[in-house]
Amino acid sequence: MTQVKWISSVAGGLLLAAGAFGILESGAADVFLEATRPDFQKISLAVAGIQNAGGAEWLGSRIEEVLKKDVKRSLVFDLVDLPSLGIKAHDLGTGMESGAKAVFKQAAGNGVSVVVWGKASLKESGKEADVNMEGLVYDSGSDEVIGGKRYAGAPSVLRLMAHRFADELVFRYTGEPGIARTKIAYVAEHEGAREIAVMDYDGHDARRVTADGFLNLMPRWSPDRRFLVFTAYRSRNTQDIDMIELATGKRWTVVSLGGLNITPALSPDGNFLAFASSYEGNSELYLLDTRTKALQRLTVHPSGDLSPSWSPNGRELTFVSDRGGGPQVFLMSADGSNVRRLTFEGDYNAAPVWSPRGNWIAYVCRIHKEYKLCVISPDGQKRMQLTTGLGVDDSPSWSPDGRHLVFSSTVEGKSHIYMIDADGKNLERLTFEGTRNSAPSWSPAS
């Protein structure tokens, strides 16, 4: 089977499944994914409510709903329900009132470390409307209100306000950016064509960014989130690599070599584009300097090579090759030297992607004729299966905090986009519209 054929059998279908956590039978050590979990115990946090300070009745509850889901998905906090502890949540005002202090004392006595609350208002003036939101934070460790944030904007950015507040909480307690304002690019089938689309990390506010009426596949983000690179099919025999600026829609061709040009991946600094091309007769990996346009061939082998993914420090690439007889995951230095095979279990391992922390590589593994997601450490010593069950799981992509993966699956019949924690727990479906959604790519943090 040629490289193009075996990759299209999965990547072309871009299917997926859901799963529980399983350990592969392997010579590698059986381990839990400690490194993908926070380096600290989850912080107990309660959302006391977002009160309406004027405007539509749904305003506060809608912001509160988004905020709670963001907090839970962060995996930094353990979300606590105050009423279940017998604590009546109400308008806490500025947090200095006696009633608010009583709530804080009760919460702290029940092991709650952080209490979050706020207020929101909607004011309409003619055809325009403004939403104002204020979020406040009480920390039981210091026994004081440690901060507050105010946001203002049109009703269309209401969800964004909640996302921003959630990210502020994550940053305050971890020093790392949150993921609530990240985006996911993917391929959406529309009227027989496959177009590039972008949605919020939780599946909301999806929009198409291409409208060619043919095939646009395999989107990948630039480090600054301004651009997407992807494979554009000009005809059934010609595939270029294009780049599009999301803010303006400006689009241009980056690679237009003869033959197949696929699986683009920008380096962490954005200075290099790794990709696969068959313009010299065989699918090989190449490196394009995005500044000088100089082209370097990285692999020279009679077998096919494709699907490069950069290490976080930009010094190495992982990729797929069938030089061992079937598709397997390999590693090499960014200049093409020091090539070595990483996966040995199973006859099909493909679509590798390096985690942001550099400690895992996720990939598609075939287990008992089923295509699932696995992870392996770069030294090959730790290897685990993340998903199980029916359907085909494909195209894994890491969240920028390394705590989640997004992927496509056919677990419910049609191909759709799902999110799962890096330990294989908490599967969540993100897309529901359209006939096929596949090949997701998670953006860097904002």
VEXDREN-2710 file (C-alpha; in Angstrom, 1 decimal):
% VEXDREN-2710
k/r/px/py/pz
1/MET/0.0/0.0/0.0
2/THR/1.4/3.4/-0.9
3/GLN/1.9/6.2/1.6
4/VAL/-0.9/8.2/0.1
5/LYS/-3.3/5.3/0.2
6/TRP/-2.7/4.3/3.8
7/ILE/-2.9/7.8/5.1
8/SER/-6.1/8.6/3.2
9/SER/-7.7/5.4/4.6
10/VAL/-7.9/7.1/8.0
11/ALA/-7.1/10.8/7.4
12/GLY/-9.4/11.0/4.5
13/GLY/-12.2/9.5/6.5
14/LEU/-11.3/11.5/9.6
15/LEU/-13.3/9.4/11.9
16/LEU/-13.3/8.9/15.6
17/ALA/-14.5/7.2/18.7
18/ALA/-14.8/7.8/22.4
19/GLY/-13.3/6.0/25.2
20/ALA/-12.3/5.0/28.6
21/PHE/-8.8/4.7/29.8
22/GLY/-6.9/1.5/29.0
23/ILE/-3.3/0.2/29.3
24/LEU/-1.7/-1.5/26.3
25/GLU/0.0/-4.9/26.6
26/SER/3.5/-3.8/25.9
27/GLY/7.1/-4.2/26.9
28/ALA/7.1/-0.6/27.9
29/ALA/6.4/0.3/31.5
30/ASP/2.7/0.6/32.5
31/VAL/2.2/4.0/34.1
32/PHE/-0.4/6.6/34.8
33/LEU/-0.3/10.0/33.1
34/GLU/1.0/11.9/36.1
35/ALA/2.8/14.4/33.9
36/THR/-0.3/15.4/32.1
37/ARG/-2.1/16.3/35.3
38/PRO/-1.6/19.5/37.3
39/ASP/1.5/19.5/39.4
40/PHE/-0.7/20.4/42.4
41/GLN/-3.9/19.1/43.9
42/LYS/-7.1/20.7/42.4
43/ILE/-8.2/23.9/44.1
44/SER/-11.6/23.8/45.6
45/LEU/-13.7/26.6/44.0
46/ALA/-17.3/27.6/44.2
47/VAL/-19.2/30.0/41.9
48/ALA/-21.6/31.8/44.2
49/GLY/-23.5/33.3/41.3
50/ILE/-23.6/36.1/38.7
51/GLN/-26.3/38.5/39.8
52/ASN/-28.4/40.6/37.4
53/ALA/-27.8/44.3/37.9
54/GLY/-30.3/45.3/35.2
55/GLY/-31.5/43.9/31.9
56/ALA/-32.6/40.5/30.7
57/GLU/-33.4/37.9/33.3
58/TRP/-31.2/35.3/31.5
59/LEU/-28.1/37.4/31.6
60/GLY/-26.5/36.3/34.9
61/SER/-27.4/32.7/34.6
62/ARG/-26.0/32.4/31.1
63/ILE/-22.6/33.9/32.1
64/GLU/-22.6/31.7/35.2
65/GLU/-23.3/28.5/33.2
66/VAL/-20.4/29.2/30.8
67/LEU/-18.0/30.1/33.7
68/LYS/-18.8/26.9/35.6
69/LYS/-18.1/24.8/32.5
70/ASP/-14.8/26.6/31.9
71/VAL/-13.7/26.2/35.5
72/LYS/-14.5/22.5/35.4
73/ARG/-12.7/21.9/32.0
74/SER/-9.6/23.7/33.3
75/LEU/-8.8/20.7/35.5
76/VAL/-7.1/23.2/37.8
77/PHE/-10.2/23.6/40.0
78/ASP/-12.6/21.2/41.7
79/LEU/-16.0/22.9/41.2
80/VAL/-18.1/22.9/44.5
81/ASP/-21.8/23.5/44.7
82/LEU/-22.4/25.7/47.7
83/PRO/-26.1/24.8/48.2
84/SER/-25.1/21.1/48.5
85/LEU/-23.1/22.1/51.5
86/GLY/-26.0/23.9/53.0
87/ILE/-24.6/27.3/52.2
88/LYS/-27.1/29.7/50.7
89/ALA/-25.5/31.6/47.9
90/HIS/-26.8/35.1/47.3
91/ASP/-25.6/38.6/46.1
92/LEU/-22.3/39.0/47.9
93/GLY/-21.9/42.6/46.9
94/THR/-18.3/43.8/47.2
95/GLY/-17.5/41.0/49.5
96/MET/-17.0/43.4/52.5
97/GLU/-20.6/43.1/53.8
98/SER/-21.3/41.0/56.9
99/GLY/-23.5/38.6/54.9
100/ALA/-20.8/37.9/52.4
101/LYS/-18.2/37.3/55.1
102/ALA/-20.5/34.8/56.7
103/VAL/-20.8/32.9/53.4
104/PHE/-17.0/33.0/53.1
105/LYS/-16.5/31.6/56.6
106/GLN/-19.0/28.8/56.0
107/ALA/-17.3/28.0/52.6
108/ALA/-13.8/27.9/54.1
109/GLY/-15.1/25.7/57.0
110/ASN/-16.2/23.2/54.4
111/GLY/-12.8/23.2/52.6
112/VAL/-13.6/25.6/49.8
113/SER/-10.5/27.6/48.9
114/VAL/-11.9/30.1/46.4
115/VAL/-15.3/31.7/46.1
116/VAL/-16.2/33.5/42.8
117/TRP/-19.1/35.7/42.2
118/GLY/-20.1/38.8/40.3
119/LYS/-22.8/40.8/38.6
120/ALA/-23.8/41.7/35.1
121/SER/-26.1/44.2/33.4
122/LEU/-27.5/44.8/30.0
123/LYS/-28.3/48.3/28.8
124/GLU/-30.0/49.0/25.5
125/SER/-29.8/52.3/23.8
126/GLY/-31.5/52.5/20.4
127/LYS/-30.2/49.7/18.2
128/GLU/-27.1/49.2/20.4
129/ALA/-26.8/47.2/23.6
130/ASP/-24.0/46.9/26.1
131/VAL/-23.2/44.2/28.5
132/ASN/-21.2/45.0/31.6
133/MET/-19.8/42.3/33.9
134/GLU/-17.8/42.4/37.1
135/GLY/-16.2/39.3/38.6
136/LEU/-14.8/39.0/42.1
137/VAL/-12.7/36.5/43.9
138/TYR/-12.4/35.6/47.6
139/ASP/-9.4/33.5/48.7
140/SER/-9.8/31.6/52.0
141/GLY/-6.0/31.3/52.4
142/SER/-5.6/35.0/52.7
143/ASP/-9.1/35.6/54.0
144/GLU/-9.7/38.5/51.6
145/VAL/-11.1/39.5/48.3
146/ILE/-8.0/39.2/46.2
147/GLY/-9.1/40.6/42.9
148/GLY/-11.8/41.7/40.6
149/LYS/-12.2/42.1/36.8
150/ARG/-14.6/44.2/34.8
151/TYR/-15.6/43.5/31.2
152/ALA/-17.8/45.5/28.8
153/GLY/-19.0/44.8/25.2
154/ALA/-21.8/43.8/23.0
155/PRO/-24.1/40.9/23.8
156/SER/-22.4/38.9/21.1
157/VAL/-19.2/38.7/23.3
158/LEU/-21.0/37.6/26.5
159/ARG/-19.5/34.1/26.3
160/LEU/-16.1/35.7/25.7
161/MET/-16.5/37.7/29.0
162/ALA/-17.0/34.4/30.9
163/HIS/-14.1/32.8/29.1
164/ARG/-11.8/35.7/30.0
165/PHE/-12.8/35.6/33.6
166/ALA/-12.2/31.8/33.7
167/ASP/-8.7/32.3/32.1
168/GLU/-7.9/35.0/34.7
169/LEU/-8.7/32.5/37.5
170/VAL/-6.4/29.9/35.9
171/PHE/-3.6/32.4/35.5
172/ARG/-3.9/33.7/39.0
173/TYR/-3.6/30.3/40.6
174/THR/-1.1/28.6/38.1
175/GLY/0.8/31.4/36.4
176/GLU/-0.2/29.7/33.1
177/PRO/-2.6/30.9/30.4
178/GLY/-6.1/29.3/30.5
179/ILE/-7.6/27.6/27.5
180/ALA/-11.2/29.0/27.7
181/ARG/-10.4/31.6/24.9
182/THR/-8.6/29.1/22.6
183/LYS/-10.0/28.1/19.3
184/ILE/-10.2/24.8/17.3
185/ALA/-9.8/24.7/13.5
186/TYR/-11.3/21.8/11.7
187/VAL/-12.6/20.5/8.4
188/ALA/-16.4/20.8/8.0
189/GLU/-18.2/19.2/5.1
190/HIS/-20.7/21.6/3.5
191/GLU/-22.8/20.7/0.5
192/GLY/-20.3/18.1/-0.6
193/ALA/-17.3/20.3/-0.2
194/ARG/-14.9/20.2/2.7
195/GLU/-14.0/23.6/4.1
196/ILE/-11.9/25.0/6.9
197/ALA/-13.9/26.2/9.9
198/VAL/-13.0/27.6/13.3
199/MET/-14.9/27.4/16.6
200/ASP/-14.5/28.2/20.2
201/TYR/-12.8/25.5/22.3
202/ASP/-16.1/24.4/23.7
203/GLY/-17.7/24.0/20.2
204/HIS/-19.6/27.3/20.1
205/ASP/-19.6/30.1/17.6
206/ALA/-18.4/28.0/14.6
207/ARG/-17.7/29.8/11.3
208/ARG/-16.2/28.8/8.0
209/VAL/-13.0/30.5/6.8
210/THR/-12.9/29.0/3.3
211/ALA/-15.6/28.6/0.7
212/ASP/-13.9/26.9/-2.3
213/GLY/-16.6/24.3/-2.9
214/PHE/-14.0/21.6/-3.2
215/LEU/-11.4/20.3/-0.7
216/ASN/-9.4/22.1/2.0
217/LEU/-7.8/19.7/4.6
218/MET/-5.5/19.4/7.5
219/PRO/-5.5/22.9/9.1
220/ARG/-2.7/23.9/11.5
221/TRP/-2.2/27.1/13.5
222/SER/0.6/29.6/13.4
223/PRO/2.2/30.2/16.8
224/ASP/0.6/33.7/17.1
225/ARG/-2.9/32.4/16.2
226/ARG/-3.2/34.8/13.3
227/PHE/-2.9/32.3/10.5
228/LEU/-3.9/28.8/9.5
229/VAL/-1.9/26.7/7.0
230/PHE/-3.7/23.8/5.2
231/THR/-3.8/21.6/2.2
232/ALA/-5.9/23.0/-0.7
233/TYR/-6.9/20.8/-3.5
234/ARG/-6.9/22.8/-6.8
235/SER/-7.9/19.7/-8.7
236/ARG/-8.0/16.0/-8.0
237/ASN/-4.3/15.8/-9.0
238/THR/-2.9/19.0/-7.5
239/GLN/-2.6/19.8/-3.8
240/ASP/-1.0/23.0/-2.6
241/ILE/-0.4/24.3/0.9
242/ASP/-2.1/27.6/1.5
243/MET/-2.1/30.1/4.4
244/ILE/-5.0/32.3/5.4
245/GLU/-5.1/35.3/7.8
246/LEU/-8.2/34.9/10.0
247/ALA/-8.8/38.5/10.7
248/THR/-8.9/39.6/7.1
249/GLY/-9.5/36.5/5.1
250/LYS/-6.4/37.2/3.0
251/ARG/-5.1/34.0/1.5
252/TRP/-2.1/32.9/-0.5
253/THR/-0.2/29.8/-1.5
254/VAL/2.9/28.9/0.5
255/VAL/3.9/25.6/-1.3
256/SER/3.0/24.8/-4.8
257/LEU/5.4/22.0/-5.8
258/GLY/4.4/19.5/-8.4
259/GLY/2.3/16.6/-7.1
260/LEU/1.1/16.1/-3.5
261/ASN/1.8/18.7/-0.8
262/ILE/0.2/17.8/2.5
263/THR/0.4/17.7/6.3
264/PRO/1.9/21.2/7.0
265/ALA/3.2/22.1/10.4
266/LEU/4.7/25.5/11.4
267/SER/7.6/25.5/13.9
268/PRO/7.1/26.9/17.4
269/ASP/8.8/30.1/16.4
270/GLY/6.9/30.3/13.0
271/ASN/10.1/30.5/11.0
272/PHE/9.9/27.1/9.4
273/LEU/7.2/25.0/7.7
274/ALA/7.6/21.2/7.7
275/PHE/5.4/19.3/5.2
276/ALA/5.3/16.3/3.0
277/SER/5.6/16.4/-0.8
278/SER/5.7/13.9/-3.6
279/TYR/7.1/16.4/-6.2
280/GLU/10.4/14.4/-6.5
281/GLY/8.4/11.1/-7.0
282/ASN/8.0/9.8/-3.4
283/SER/6.4/11.3/-0.3
284/GLU/9.2/12.9/1.6
285/LEU/9.5/15.5/4.3
286/TYR/10.7/19.1/3.5
287/LEU/11.5/22.2/5.4
288/LEU/10.6/25.7/4.1
289/ASP/12.2/28.8/5.6
290/THR/9.2/31.1/5.8
291/ARG/11.5/34.1/5.8
292/THR/14.0/33.3/3.0
293/LYS/11.8/30.7/1.2
294/ALA/14.8/28.4/1.1
295/LEU/13.7/24.7/0.8
296/GLN/15.5/21.8/2.4
297/ARG/14.7/18.1/2.0
298/LEU/14.7/16.3/5.3
299/THR/14.1/12.6/4.4
300/VAL/15.6/10.5/1.7
301/HIS/14.0/7.0/1.7
302/PRO/12.2/4.8/-0.9
303/SER/9.3/4.5/1.6
304/GLY/6.8/7.3/2.2
305/ASP/7.2/9.9/5.0
306/LEU/4.6/12.4/6.1
307/SER/2.7/14.0/9.1
308/PRO/5.5/16.0/10.8
309/SER/4.9/17.5/14.2
310/TRP/7.4/19.7/16.1
311/SER/8.7/19.3/19.6
312/PRO/7.9/22.3/21.8
313/ASN/11.5/23.5/21.7
314/GLY/11.7/23.2/17.8
315/ARG/14.7/20.9/17.9
316/GLU/13.0/17.7/16.8
317/LEU/10.2/16.4/14.6
318/THR/8.1/13.3/14.9
319/PHE/6.6/11.9/11.7
320/VAL/5.1/8.8/10.1
321/SER/6.9/6.4/7.7
322/ASP/6.1/3.0/6.3
323/ARG/9.8/2.2/5.9
324/GLY/9.3/-0.6/8.5
325/GLY/6.6/-2.2/6.3
326/GLY/3.6/-0.4/7.8
327/PRO/3.0/3.1/9.1
328/GLN/5.0/3.7/12.3
329/VAL/6.0/6.8/14.3
330/PHE/9.6/8.0/13.9
331/LEU/11.7/10.8/15.4
332/MET/14.5/12.9/14.0
333/SER/16.3/16.2/14.6
334/ALA/14.9/19.2/12.9
335/ASP/17.7/19.2/10.3
336/GLY/16.8/15.6/9.2
337/SER/19.5/13.8/11.1
338/ASN/19.3/11.2/13.9
339/VAL/16.3/9.4/12.5
340/ARG/15.0/6.6/14.8
341/ARG/11.8/4.6/15.1
342/LEU/9.6/5.3/18.1
343/THR/6.6/2.8/17.9
344/PHE/7.0/-0.9/17.6
345/GLU/3.7/-2.2/19.0
346/GLY/1.1/-2.9/16.3
347/ASP/1.1/-2.7/12.5
348/TYR/-0.4/0.8/12.2
349/ASN/0.6/3.9/14.1
350/ALA/0.1/7.3/12.5
351/ALA/-0.8/11.0/12.9
352/PRO/1.6/11.8/15.7
353/VAL/1.5/15.1/17.5
354/TRP/3.8/16.3/20.3
355/SER/2.4/17.6/23.5
356/PRO/3.1/21.2/24.6
357/ARG/5.0/20.0/27.6
358/GLY/7.1/17.7/25.4
359/ASN/6.5/14.7/27.6
360/TRP/4.0/12.8/25.4
361/ILE/3.3/12.1/21.7
362/ALA/-0.3/11.3/20.9
363/TYR/-1.0/9.2/17.8
364/VAL/-3.5/7.0/16.1
365/CYS/-2.9/3.3/16.9
366/ARG/-4.7/0.2/15.5
367/ILE/-5.7/-2.1/18.3
368/HIS/-7.5/-5.3/17.3
369/LYS/-8.4/-3.8/14.0
370/GLU/-9.8/-0.7/15.7
371/TYR/-8.3/2.8/15.2
372/LYS/-7.8/4.4/18.7
373/LEU/-5.8/7.1/20.3
374/CYS/-2.5/6.2/22.1
375/VAL/0.3/8.2/23.7
376/ILE/3.9/7.4/24.0
377/SER/6.8/9.2/25.7
378/PRO/9.5/10.5/23.4
379/ASP/12.0/7.9/24.8
380/GLY/9.5/5.1/24.1
381/GLN/9.5/3.9/27.7
382/LYS/5.8/4.7/28.5
383/ARG/2.9/3.9/26.2
384/MET/-0.8/4.0/26.8
385/GLN/-4.1/3.6/25.0
386/LEU/-6.5/6.5/25.7
387/THR/-9.7/5.6/23.8
388/THR/-11.6/2.4/23.4
389/GLY/-15.0/1.4/22.0
390/LEU/-16.6/1.5/18.6
391/GLY/-15.8/3.8/15.7
392/VAL/-12.6/5.2/14.4
393/ASP/-10.6/7.8/16.4
394/ASP/-8.3/10.1/14.3
395/SER/-6.4/13.3/14.1
396/PRO/-5.4/14.0/17.8
397/SER/-4.4/17.6/18.7
398/TRP/-3.3/18.8/22.2
399/SER/-4.7/21.7/24.1
400/PRO/-2.0/24.3/24.8
401/ASP/-1.9/23.4/28.5
402/GLY/-1.3/19.7/27.7
403/ARG/-4.3/18.6/29.8
404/HIS/-6.7/17.7/27.0
405/LEU/-6.8/16.3/23.5
406/VAL/-9.3/17.1/20.7
407/PHE/-9.9/14.6/17.9
408/SER/-12.4/13.3/15.4
409/SER/-14.4/10.1/15.8
410/THR/-17.2/8.1/14.3
411/VAL/-18.3/6.6/17.6
412/GLU/-21.8/7.9/17.0
413/GLY/-21.9/7.1/13.3
414/LYS/-20.9/10.3/11.5
415/SER/-17.5/11.9/12.0
416/HIS/-17.6/14.6/14.7
417/ILE/-15.1/16.5/16.9
418/TYR/-14.6/15.4/20.6
419/MET/-12.6/16.6/23.5
420/ILE/-11.0/14.2/26.1
421/ASP/-8.8/14.7/29.1
422/ALA/-5.2/13.6/28.6
423/ASP/-5.8/10.6/31.0
424/GLY/-8.6/9.4/28.8
425/LYS/-11.5/10.7/31.0
426/ASN/-14.3/13.1/30.5
427/LEU/-15.2/12.6/26.8
428/GLU/-17.2/15.6/25.4
429/ARG/-18.7/16.0/22.0
430/LEU/-18.1/19.4/20.5
431/THR/-19.7/19.5/17.0
432/PHE/-23.3/18.6/16.2
433/GLU/-24.0/20.4/12.9
434/GLY/-23.1/19.2/9.4
435/THR/-22.6/15.9/7.8
436/ARG/-18.9/15.4/8.7
437/ASN/-16.5/17.3/10.9
438/SER/-12.9/16.1/11.2
439/ALA/-9.1/16.9/11.4
440/PRO/-9.2/19.3/14.4
441/SER/-6.3/21.5/15.4
442/TRP/-6.2/23.2/18.8
443/SER/-4.9/26.8/18.8
444/PRO/-2.1/28.1/21.0
445/ALA/-3.3/30.1/24.1
446/SER/-4.1/33.7/23.6
END
